[in-house]
Amino acid sequence: MLTSWATVHGIASADADDYIHGLFQGVGSALSLQQLAADHETPNGSNERIRSTWFTPASTLQGHRINDPQ
């Protein structure tokens, strides 16, 4: 999603991809972002409920439309 957004705003896809990967490189190759989030959430707590309710593929696409109406 981040690479797509940057590409739409005139940054070459490969450059955007390299930049985004560089931002998250320190997270480590053994963890997925989903696992990282799960490790820092209280089961059935607010953070887990917000992530699982608000951050769905459909809401992410809607966020793109709201933040970048073209």
N, C-alpha and C positions, 0 to 999 in steps of 0.2 A: 504494500500500500504506500509506504513512504517513497519507494523508488518510482512508483507510478505518478505520485503527486509531483515529485521533482521533475520527472520527464515532461509532464504536461506544462511545466513552467520553464521549459527551455534548456534543461540540463540533459546532457547526453545520458542515455540509459546506463551505459557501462560506468560512467563517472558517478552517477547517482548511486548505483549498486555498490561500487567500491566505497563510497563515503558512508553509506548506511551500514555496510558490513564492518567498517572500521570503528564506527560508534559502539557497536555491540561486541566487538572482538574480545574485550576483557571479561565478558560473561563466562566464557569457557565453552569449549566444544562439547563437553559432556552433558550440558544442561540444555533443555529446550526452554523457550520463553514461557511455555505453559507450565513446565516443571518449576521454573524459578518463581513464577507467580504463586503456584500452589504451595511451595515451601515457605512463603511469607504471608500466608493467609490463615486465619483461624477458621477451621472447618465450620461451615454454615454461618460464618461471621459476615460482617458488612462488606468487607473487601471481596470476598468470594461471591456474594450475592450480586454486588455491583458488576463485577467482571463477567459473571455468567449471564446476567440479564441485559446489561447495556452494551457489552462489547461482543456482539454477534456479527457475522458477515453482513447481515441486512443493515444493522445500525451503523456499521463502519462505512458502508456505501452511502447511507443517508448523511453521515457526518461530512463525507467528501462533498456532497451536494450543498450542504449548508455553509461550509467553510470556503467553498470555491464555486460560487454560482456563475457558471459560464454558459 
